[in-house]
């Protein structure tokens, strides 16, 4: 691909649906070999003020911030001030001593095992705004982890919040100042900053927008006044494209960071069993249609971003939204397709056809070992998997296995051997399923779920979750069975749906909070003693019965 064949018209058509004067939108930047060829804004930066998005509009980039945090840790390592392979409690000794202690590197690669403070906060307090210190308070309460360090990989914002605390303690300055002095200023990223709260006002920054059910918009506010290296950055197209050029530069030509540091930044992490993950240090790296891609997305309340590069082709893409109803990640892949084309790219990964696996649609399966639940649905003719009651995602058909890769769900990968379904016409009574290479046997739940009034009756009562620092209760509101957690800041309501006699699906009743999970009831002598809650990022969170 060269400049003369760049598909300007194709990209204009791709983004035309967001070229509106009555709704929030997005900004897009595309560069080849360091030269920006496409740099445009669409929609409104502020619906309230009628101000348009422009190529120089500043927006939040959310978790795209994470690799900057990793780089900050490695800059301190270059000076001998931290050891990335030392345990985190060397630098934050007030953290509880759990069965095993993750290293800083494991926190950077999401293999540390800690639960995610954002997920725990949603369970305890919904979308209530947590004050400064709230994330650490949650982490200090934990008596269990999702898994032992290095045993698996689950995306975890807690790890990056802790890394930010390490940077501040070791450097003697707030992480915002460290990033500014050591990375943004040397890189001349003049419009980039780390901003811990959405209540702050910053020059030239787009408003974040959430749609209201009856039409119109409300302001998007992230539920914390202390977002740090897990996702606090604001930036512009020009700054981020300049950064991507730097990221792709040969190891000996970096403005910030040594060759050894950048070799670590882009090297994939490995689990204890030696298997590689598609996550490096704050960066995802994997194959896309036959080319190596490095990228990281970010999500905030009322916006999202994607930063992506194809190093071999010198293709850099930056996309940031402030409320446009679209996934910038999906749009970025379409930009890669348009710019590089089918002559350069290999075939697309095929999604599993529902027709081939019709016997699975509508079935749910339970692992008695883990308490995890799978469900299968037909989504636009594709077999889709719901894991732990999450929204169903289409499975990729790899021939010998069905799979949701890590980069699509930020855990796993999730996989099922396809051979176990060959020749079956009826729903199988059991199946083999793997999360992150760890296989489990799942048994089919009854096709007809129990009556909620009967199955839920034994659950009614009061509970305590010490790791949340909160009491809870389960009770009926009319025909609905609800879990109420009495957090320090709010009382979120989470409806329960019966999947089996002792298995329930959980969801959030709050708008704009996509919290979902599975409740597994615990009994002794047929009496309910408590339950365990599993979500995508929080596992075996225990609630003990109090009455």
C-alpha positions in Angstrom: 0.0 0.0 0.0 1.2 3.5 -0.8 -0.2 7.0 -0.6 -1.4 7.1 -4.2 -3.7 4.1 -3.7 -5.0 5.1 -0.2 -8.8 4.5 0.0 -10.0 7.9 1.0 -13.5 7.4 -0.4 -13.9 4.0 1.2 -13.1 5.5 4.6 -15.4 8.5 4.1 -18.2 6.1 3.3 -17.3 4.0 6.4 -17.6 6.9 8.7 -20.4 8.8 7.0 -23.1 7.4 9.4 -21.4 9.4 12.2 -21.1 12.6 10.2 -24.0 14.2 12.1 -24.8 17.6 13.6 -27.2 16.3 16.3 -25.3 13.5 18.0 -21.8 12.8 19.5 -19.3 11.1 17.2 -15.7 10.2 16.8 -12.3 11.2 15.6 -10.1 9.1 13.2 -6.5 9.2 12.3 -4.7 6.9 9.8 -1.0 7.1 8.9 1.3 5.1 6.6 5.0 5.0 7.5 4.6 8.0 9.8 2.8 10.2 7.3 -0.8 11.1 8.3 -3.1 10.5 5.4 -6.6 10.5 7.0 -7.4 12.8 10.0 -11.0 13.8 10.5 -13.7 14.4 13.1 -17.3 13.4 12.9 -20.3 14.4 15.0 -20.4 16.6 18.0 -17.8 17.1 20.7 -20.6 18.6 22.8 -24.3 18.1 22.1 -25.0 20.8 24.7 -22.9 23.5 23.0 -23.3 22.3 19.4 -19.5 22.1 19.0 -18.2 19.7 16.4 -15.5 17.1 16.8 -12.3 18.1 15.0 -9.0 16.3 14.3 -7.5 18.2 17.3 -10.3 17.4 19.8 -9.0 15.8 23.0 -10.7 12.6 24.1 -10.3 10.0 26.8 -8.5 6.9 25.6 -9.4 4.7 28.6 -7.4 1.4 28.9 -5.2 2.4 25.9 -3.3 4.2 28.7 -2.1 0.9 30.1 1.1 0.4 28.1 2.2 3.9 29.1 2.0 2.7 32.7 4.1 -0.3 31.8 6.7 1.9 30.2 6.8 4.1 33.3 7.6 1.0 35.4 10.3 -0.1 33.1 11.8 3.4 33.0 12.2 3.1 36.8 13.7 -0.4 36.3 16.3 1.1 33.9 17.4 3.3 36.9 17.5 0.3 39.2 14.6 1.6 41.3 12.2 -1.3 40.8 12.5 -4.9 39.8 9.7 -5.9 37.5 10.0 -9.5 38.6 9.8 -8.7 42.3 6.5 -9.2 44.2 4.2 -6.3 44.5 4.3 -6.4 48.3 7.9 -5.4 48.2 6.7 -1.9 47.2 3.2 -2.0 48.7 3.7 -4.0 52.0 0.2 -3.0 53.3 -1.4 -5.3 50.7 -2.8 -8.5 52.3 -0.6 -11.6 52.1 -2.5 -14.1 50.0 -1.5 -17.6 49.1 0.8 -16.4 46.4 2.1 -13.0 45.5 2.1 -11.6 41.9 5.1 -9.8 40.5 4.9 -6.4 38.9 5.4 -8.1 35.5 2.4 -10.4 36.2 0.3 -7.3 37.0 1.3 -5.7 33.7 0.3 -8.9 31.8 -3.0 -9.5 33.7 -1.6 -12.9 34.9 -1.3 -11.8 38.6 -4.6 -13.3 39.6 -6.0 -10.4 41.6 -9.7 -9.5 41.3 -10.6 -6.3 39.5 -11.5 -3.5 41.8 -13.8 -2.0 39.2 -15.9 -5.2 39.0 -16.0 -5.5 42.8 -17.0 -1.8 43.1 -19.8 -2.4 40.6 -21.1 -5.3 42.7 -20.9 -3.4 46.0 -21.9 0.2 44.9 -23.1 0.1 41.3 -22.2 3.3 39.5 -21.8 5.4 42.6 -18.7 7.6 42.4 -15.9 6.2 44.5 -13.6 8.8 46.2 -9.9 8.8 46.2 -8.5 5.8 48.0 -11.6 3.7 47.2 -9.7 1.4 44.8 -7.0 0.6 47.4 -9.6 0.1 50.1 -11.2 -2.6 48.0 -7.9 -4.3 47.3 -6.9 -4.3 50.9 -10.0 -6.2 51.8 -9.4 -9.1 49.6 -8.8 -12.5 51.2 -8.9 -14.5 48.0 -7.8 -14.0 44.4 -9.2 -15.2 41.1 -6.3 -17.6 40.6 -2.7 -18.2 41.6 -0.2 -15.9 39.9 0.8 -17.1 36.4 -1.9 -19.8 36.3 -4.3 -18.0 34.0 -5.0 -14.6 32.5 -8.0 -12.3 33.2 -8.0 -8.6 32.4 -7.6 -6.7 35.7 -7.7 -3.0 36.3 -6.5 -3.5 40.0 -3.1 -4.5 38.7 -2.6 -1.2 36.9 -3.9 0.8 39.8 -1.4 -0.9 42.0 1.4 -0.3 39.4 0.5 3.4 39.6 0.9 3.3 43.3 4.3 1.7 42.9 5.4 4.4 40.4 4.3 7.1 42.8 6.0 5.6 45.9 9.3 4.9 44.2 9.6 8.1 42.1 8.3 10.4 44.8 5.8 12.0 42.5 2.2 11.3 41.4 1.8 9.0 38.5 0.3 11.9 36.5 3.4 14.0 37.0 5.8 11.1 36.2 4.0 10.4 32.9 4.1 14.1 32.0 7.8 14.6 32.8 9.2 11.3 31.6 7.0 10.4 28.6 4.6 13.0 27.3 7.0 16.0 27.4 10.0 14.2 25.8 7.7 12.9 23.1 6.2 16.4 22.5 2.7 15.0 23.2 1.6 18.4 24.1 -2.1 17.7 24.3 -1.8 14.5 26.3 -2.4 14.2 30.1 -3.4 11.8 32.7 -6.7 13.0 34.3 -8.0 11.0 37.3 -11.6 12.2 37.3 -14.3 13.1 34.8 -15.3 16.0 37.1 -12.1 17.8 35.9 -12.3 20.3 33.1 -9.6 20.2 30.4 -9.1 22.5 27.5 -10.5 21.3 24.1 -11.8 18.0 25.5 -15.0 16.4 24.2 -17.9 15.6 26.5 -18.7 12.0 27.0 -22.3 11.1 26.2 -24.7 8.3 27.1 -28.0 7.8 25.4 -31.2 8.2 27.4 -33.9 5.5 26.9 -36.5 8.1 25.7 -34.1 10.0 23.5 -31.5 12.6 24.3 -28.2 12.3 26.2 -26.7 12.5 29.6 -23.1 13.1 30.5 -20.8 10.1 31.0 -19.0 10.0 34.3 -16.7 7.2 35.3 -17.5 6.0 38.8 -14.2 7.0 40.4 -12.4 10.2 41.2 -9.0 8.3 41.2 -8.5 6.6 37.9 -4.7 6.1 37.5 -2.6 4.1 35.1 -5.5 1.7 34.4 -7.2 4.2 32.1 -6.9 8.0 32.9 -5.2 9.4 29.8 -6.7 12.0 27.4 -5.1 12.7 24.1 -5.5 13.7 20.4 -5.1 12.0 17.1 -1.8 13.8 16.4 -0.3 12.9 19.7 -1.3 9.3 19.5 -0.2 8.9 15.8 3.2 10.4 16.8 3.3 7.8 19.6 2.6 4.9 17.3 5.4 6.0 15.0 7.6 5.9 18.0 6.3 2.5 19.1 7.1 1.0 15.7 10.5 2.6 15.5 13.6 0.3 15.6 14.7 -0.6 19.1 17.8 1.6 18.9 15.9 4.7 17.8 13.6 5.3 20.7 13.2 8.8 22.3 11.8 7.2 25.5 12.9 3.9 26.8 15.9 1.7 26.0 16.0 -1.1 23.4 15.8 -3.7 26.2 12.7 -1.9 27.7 10.9 -1.9 24.4 11.8 -5.6 23.7 10.0 -6.4 26.9 7.1 -4.2 26.1 6.2 -6.1 23.0 7.1 -9.7 24.1 4.1 -11.9 24.8 3.7 -13.1 28.4 3.7 -16.7 29.3 1.8 -18.7 31.9 3.3 -21.1 34.4 2.8 -24.0 32.0 4.8 -22.2 29.3 1.9 -21.3 27.1 2.0 -17.9 25.5 -0.8 -15.3 25.9 -1.6 -12.7 23.2 -0.9 -9.9 25.8 2.5 -8.3 26.2 3.0 -5.4 28.6 -0.1 -3.2 28.2 -0.3 -4.2 24.6 -2.2 -7.0 22.7 -0.2 -8.7 20.0 -1.5 -11.4 17.6 -2.2 -12.4 14.0 -4.9 -10.7 12.0 -5.5 -12.1 8.6 -1.9 -13.1 8.3 -0.2 -9.9 9.6 1.2 -9.2 13.0 -0.9 -6.5 14.8 -0.2 -4.6 18.0 -3.1 -2.8 19.6 -5.1 -1.8 22.7 -8.6 -0.6 23.1 -10.1 1.5 25.8 -13.6 2.0 27.2 -14.9 4.8 29.4 -18.4 5.7 30.4 -19.8 7.5 27.3 -16.8 6.8 25.0 -14.2 4.3 23.7 -11.0 4.2 21.8 -8.7 1.9 19.7 -5.0 2.3 19.0 -3.7 -0.2 16.4 -0.6 -0.6 14.3 0.5 -3.1 11.6 4.3 -2.8 12.0 5.2 -4.7 8.8 3.2 -2.3 6.7 3.8 0.9 8.7 0.0 1.3 9.1 -1.1 3.2 12.2 -4.8 3.8 13.2 -6.2 5.8 16.1 -9.9 6.1 16.8 -11.7 7.8 19.7 -15.4 8.1 20.3 -17.4 10.3 22.7 -20.7 8.6 22.5 -21.1 7.3 18.9 -23.0 4.0 19.0 -20.2 2.0 17.5 -17.2 -0.2 18.5 -13.9 1.6 17.5 -12.3 -1.8 17.6 -14.6 -3.2 15.0 -14.2 0.0 12.9 -10.4 -0.2 13.1 -10.4 -3.8 11.7 -12.5 -2.5 8.8 -9.9 0.2 8.2 -7.2 -2.4 8.1 -9.2 -4.4 5.6 -9.8 -1.3 3.4 -6.2 0.0 3.5 -4.3 -3.2 3.1 -6.9 -5.1 1.0 -7.4 -8.8 0.3 -4.3 -9.1 -1.9 -2.1 -8.5 1.1 -4.3 -9.9 3.9 -5.2 -13.6 4.3 -8.7 -15.0 4.7 -10.9 -13.9 7.5 -11.5 -16.2 10.5 -14.9 -17.9 10.0 -17.5 -17.7 12.7 -19.2 -21.0 13.6 -22.5 -21.6 11.7 -25.5 -22.2 13.9 -26.7 -24.8 11.4 -23.8 -27.0 12.0 -24.3 -26.9 15.8 -28.0 -26.6 16.0 -28.2 -29.2 18.8 -26.5 -26.7 21.2 -28.7 -23.7 20.8 -30.7 -22.9 23.9 -28.7 -25.3 26.1 -26.9 -24.3 29.3 -24.2 -26.3 31.0 -22.7 -26.3 34.5 -19.3 -27.3 35.8 -19.7 -28.8 39.2 -16.0 -28.2 39.8 -15.9 -24.5 39.2 -19.6 -23.4 39.4 -19.2 -21.8 35.9 -22.1 -21.8 33.5 -22.1 -21.9 29.6 -25.0 -21.0 27.4 -25.4 -21.2 23.6 -27.5 -18.9 21.4 -28.1 -18.2 17.7 -26.9 -14.7 16.9 -27.5 -13.8 13.2 -27.0 -17.3 12.1 -23.8 -17.8 14.1 -23.3 -20.1 17.1 -22.6 -17.8 20.1 -21.4 -18.5 23.6 -22.5 -16.9 26.8 -19.9 -17.5 29.6 -20.9 -16.8 33.2 -24.1 -15.2 31.9 -22.3 -12.6 29.8 -23.8 -11.4 26.5 -23.4 -14.2 23.9 -20.4 -13.8 21.5 -20.0 -15.6 18.2 -17.5 -18.5 18.3 -14.7 -18.7 15.7 -14.7 -22.0 13.9 -11.1 -23.2 13.7 -12.0 -26.6 12.3 -10.8 -28.7 15.2 -12.1 -26.3 17.9 -14.7 -23.5 18.5 -13.0 -20.5 20.2 -13.3 -17.0 21.5 -9.8 -15.6 21.6 -8.5 -13.5 24.5 -8.5 -10.3 22.5 -12.3 -10.5 22.0 -13.3 -11.0 25.7 -10.1 -10.1 27.6 -9.9 -13.6 29.3 -9.4 -17.1 28.2 -9.2 -18.0 25.4 -12.5 -20.0 25.7 -12.5 -23.1 23.6 -14.5 -26.3 22.9 -13.1 -29.3 20.9 -15.4 -29.5 17.8 -15.0 -33.3 17.5 -17.2 -33.8 20.6 -20.2 -32.6 18.6 -19.7 -34.6 15.4 -22.6 -36.8 14.4 -24.8 -35.5 17.2 -28.4 -34.7 16.4 -29.6 -34.2 20.1 -28.3 -31.9 22.7 -25.3 -33.5 24.4 -25.6 -34.3 28.1 -22.1 -33.1 28.7 -19.2 -31.4 27.0 -15.6 -30.4 27.4 -14.7 -26.7 27.7 -11.5 -24.9 28.4 -10.8 -21.4 29.8 -7.1 -20.4 29.3 -6.2 -24.0 28.5 -7.7 -25.4 31.7 -10.2 -28.0 30.7 -13.4 -28.9 32.6 -16.3 -31.2 32.2 -19.7 -29.4 32.0 -23.1 -31.1 32.5 -26.3 -30.0 30.7 -28.8 -28.2 32.9 -32.5 -29.1 32.6 -34.0 -27.7 29.4 -36.8 -26.3 31.5 -35.6 -24.0 34.2 -37.1 -24.4 37.7 -39.9 -22.1 38.7 -38.2 -19.0 40.2 -40.6 -18.8 43.2 -39.7 -22.4 44.2 -36.0 -22.4 43.4 -35.4 -18.9 44.9 -37.4 -19.4 48.1 -34.5 -21.1 49.9 -32.2 -18.2 49.1 -34.3 -15.5 50.7 -32.4 -14.1 53.6 -29.5 -11.9 54.8 -25.8 -12.4 53.8 -22.3 -11.0 54.4 -19.5 -10.6 51.8 -16.4 -9.7 53.8 -14.3 -9.1 50.6 -16.8 -6.5 49.6 -17.1 -5.1 53.1 -20.9 -5.2 52.6 -24.0 -6.9 53.8 -26.6 -8.2 51.3 -30.1 -9.6 51.1 -32.1 -11.7 48.7 -35.8 -11.3 48.5 -38.8 -11.2 46.2 -40.2 -8.0 44.9 -43.4 -9.2 43.4 -42.4 -12.0 41.0 -38.8 -10.8 40.7 -36.0 -12.3 42.9 -33.4 -9.6 43.6 -30.0 -9.5 45.3 -29.4 -6.2 47.1 -25.9 -5.4 48.2 -25.7 -2.7 50.9 -22.4 -1.1 49.9 -20.8 1.9 51.5 -22.0 4.3 48.7 -25.1 2.7 47.2 -27.5 -0.3 47.3 -27.4 -1.9 43.8 -30.2 -4.2 42.8 -29.4 -7.3 40.8 -32.2 -9.5 39.5 -31.7 -13.3 39.7 -32.9 -15.8 37.1 -33.1 -19.5 37.9 -30.9 -21.7 35.6 -31.1 -24.8 37.9 -32.0 -25.8 41.4 -28.9 -24.2 42.9 -27.7 -22.1 39.9 -28.9 -18.6 39.1 -28.0 -16.0 36.5 -27.4 -12.4 37.8 -27.6 -9.1 36.0 -27.6 -5.4 36.9 -30.8 -3.5 37.1 -28.9 -0.2 36.6 -28.7 1.4 33.2 -25.3 1.6 31.6 -23.9 -1.1 33.9 -23.3 -4.3 32.0 -22.6 -6.4 35.1 -23.6 -10.0 34.7 -22.7 -13.2 36.5 -23.6 -16.6 37.9 -24.7 -17.4 41.5 -23.9 -20.9 42.8 -25.8 -21.9 46.0 -23.9 -23.6 48.8 -25.7 -26.0 51.2 -25.0 -28.0 54.3 -27.6 -30.7 55.3 -29.9 -29.3 52.6 -29.9 -25.8 54.2 -28.5 -22.8 52.3 -25.3 -21.6 54.0 -24.4 -19.0 51.4 -23.6 -18.6 47.8 -20.6 -17.9 45.5 -20.7 -15.2 42.8 -18.7 -15.5 39.6 -18.4 -12.7 37.0 -16.0 -12.5 34.1 -13.5 -10.6 36.3 -14.4 -11.7 39.8 -14.4 -15.4 40.7 -15.6 -17.3 43.8 -16.7 -14.2 45.7 -18.3 -15.7 48.8 -21.5 -14.5 50.6 -22.1 -16.1 54.0 -25.7 -16.5 55.3 -26.4 -14.5 58.4 -29.9 -15.6 59.4 
